[in-house]
Amino acid sequence: MTPKLLVIPSIDIKDGKTVRVVQGIPELDCPEYGSDPVEMALIWRAENAKCIHVVDFNAAWDNSAQNLSVIEKICSAVVIPVQLGGGIRSLEAAKRAMDAGVYRLAIGSLAMENPVEFKKIMDTFGPKHVAAAIDSVDNEVVIKGRRVKTEVAPLDFAKKLNEYGVERFIVTDVKRNGMLLGPNIELSESIAEATGKKVTLSGGVRDKDDLMKIQDHIACGIDSVIVGRALYENNFPCQRLWRVAEFGIFT
């Protein structure tokens, strides 16, 4: 049986509330998204989501742990894996997140700035529970909440991380994030092919046609996609689009 693309809803959090993110910038005044991240997680679970991706913008920008209790409540409220990105800058921060119930950490800035500490986290929790997050703007990796440019190409960064034993990359085209401009399949595909590892694509998905386009690239290694705005704004004729990934990205 042909594997099915796994669709992962995203919950972006700032100041304890659900926010909409446009090109990496969270907007707080978005009442249509609802303000309670825990309630949002329960909604996606009721829609039969198989996992949830959470981004903590306070942690990413200010290294703040103010949203940790909210994240813990999300993990307790749903019986599906929760993947967390934002602000994991040390082994201690990783342990706090995992103790809160997070299944997988998405780490980018630390991997760029302190690969030794990143490797410690990898060794402690294993590659199944640690993914490398690559955020890109105009083919340049950005870090620290997508605010700092690095002059490093995403493909070069991915090849380096591959040497550390990374088994999954989460690749985001920041300029398409929240813009409904269509996914940057080429970027994710290049990383999947160069590393031989699995890739979760993030950013730009507009509708089911985009999902079908990404589905066509499963064979190259893109096995999942994170979707935010298009789901929140009901851009799908039917949102019962969740699938069980037979190859099990969370096993």
N, C-alpha and C positions, 0 to 999 in steps of 0.2 A: 504494500500500500504506500502511495506517495505521501511523505510527511506533509503536514499542514502548517502553515504559518501561525505562530503564536502571537496573538494581539494582546499587548500589555497596556492597560490604562495608566496614565500618569497622574499623580497628585502632587502638585507643587505647593509648598508651605512657606509662608513668611509671617512672622509674628503670630504663630499659632493658627493662622487662617489659610484656607485654600485660595490660591491666587492664579490668575492667568499669566502666562509668560510669553512675551513677544520678543524674539531675538535675544533671549537670555535675560530680559529685564522683567521682573515680576510686577504686575499691576494689581494693587490691592482692591480697587473699586470695581469689582466684577460680581455684582450680586447674583447674576444668573448662574454662577458656579457654586453658589452656596458657600457658607463661611466655615463649616465644620468639616475638617479633613476626615475625622472618624466616620461621620455620617456618609461622606462621599465614598469611603472605602466600602462601607456596607452596601451602598447602592451598586457599586461595580461588582461586588461579590454576588448580589442578588441577580445581576445580569449574567452571572456564570463566568466571570473572569477567573482565569486560572492563577494569576499572580498580579501584583500591583507594584508599580515603580513610584517611589517617593523621592522628591528632591527637597532638601532642607536648605533654603536660601540664607537663613540667618547663620547657619553653620558654615556655609560656603563663603559668605562674605566677611563675617566677623568672628568666625570660629566659636560661635555661641552655641551653648547646649540648651537653649531655652525651649526648643521644640521636642526635646527628647521624650518628655512625658506624653506628648501627643503621638509621637511615633510608636511608643510602647502601647498606647491604647489602640492604635490601628492594628498592630501585630496581635493583640489580644482579641480584638473584635472579629477578625476574619481568620478562617482556617486554611488560608492559602499563603504561599511564600510572599514576603515583602522584601523588595529590593530597595536599598537606600543609597542615594548619592548626595554629596555635599558635605564638606567640612571634615572628612576623615583624614586628619593630619598626623596621626600617631597610632601606635599599637594600642595605647590606652583608650583613645577615642573609638577605635575599632571594637575593643572589648566592651565598652559601654553600649555601643549600638547592638552588638550581638546579644548581650545580656538583656537588652530590651525586647528581643524577639526577632530581630532582623535576620533574614535568611541569607541574603547576599549583599555585599558592599560593592558599590561602584566608585572606584578611586581613580582620580586623574591628577590633581595638583601634586599630591604627595609622590606619586610615581615619577613625576617630572623633576621635582625639587629634591627629593630624598629617597632615591631608589633602595638604599639599604633598609630604611624603615618600611618601605613598601614590601620588600622581600620578607621582612620579619612577619608582617601581617599575612602574607601568602603562606609562609611556613607554619604559622600558628593555626590558621583556619582552613587552609587548602584551597586550591584553585576553583573548586566547585562553589565556594562561598565568597570569592573575590573576583570581580570583573574589572578590567581596565577601561576607564571612561576616557574617550577622546573627543573633546569638543573642538570644532574647527570653524574658523572664520576665514574665508578666502584662501583656503588651503594652508592655514597656519593654526597650530594648536594654541588654544587659549586656556588659561587656568585661573584659579582663585575666583570662582563664581563667574567665569567667562569675562573677566575684566582685564586680565593681563595677557599680553601677547608674548610669544616665546621665540619666534623666528624659527620654529621647528615644524617641518611638514608632518601631517598626520601619518603618512605612510612610513616615514623614518622613525617616528615615535613608536608606532605599532611594531615595527621590526625589532626595535630595542627591547620593548616590553615582552616580546615573544621569547627573548632569551631568558627572561625571569620565570618562565613557566606559565604565563597567562594562557588560559584556555578559552576565555570569552572577552570580546571587546564590545563596548557600547559606544557607538559612533553617532555623534550629533552634529549636523550642519546647523550652526547657531543662527545663521541668517534666515534659514527657513523655519526655525523653531517658532511655532505659534502664528505663522504667516499664511498657512494653507497654500503654499506655492508648489507643492509636490515634493516627494522625497529625493534626496541625492543618492540614488542607488549606486552610481559609479564609485563614489567615495567608499562606501561600505564594501562593495564588491572588490575593490582594489586591495583593501586591508584583509578581507577574507582569503583572497587568492594568494597574497604575499606571505601570509602567516600560516595558512592551513588551519586556522581556528574559526570558531563560531562567532558570528557578529549579530548583535541586536542593533537594528537601524532606528534612529530617532530624528524627528524633525520633518515637518512639511506635509505629512499625510493629510489628504483632503477628503477622500471618499473611498468607496469599495474598489473603484478602478485602480487606485494607487495600491491598495492591498493586493490586488491580483497581479499587478506588475512586480511587486516585491516577491510574491509567491513564486513567480517564475525564476527567481534567483536562489531558491533554497539549495539547489544542487551545488552552488558555489560557496555556500556557508552562511548566508543570511537566513536565519531560521526564526527570527522573531522581530517584532516592531513595537516601539513605544508610541502610543497615540494619546494626545491631549485634547487640544481644542476641537478637533473634528468630532470627537466623541461627546464632549460637553455641549456642543452646539447641534447635536443630532444630525450630522451630515450623512448618515447611513440610512437607507430605506428600512432596514431592520437591524437592530443592534444585537441580535442573537448571532453574532459572527465569531464567537469564541470557539476555539478548537483545542482538543487535547493534542499536544505534540507527542506523537508516538515515540520519538527519539528522546523525549524527556529532558528539556534543558535544565530542569530543576532536580535531576536525579544523578 
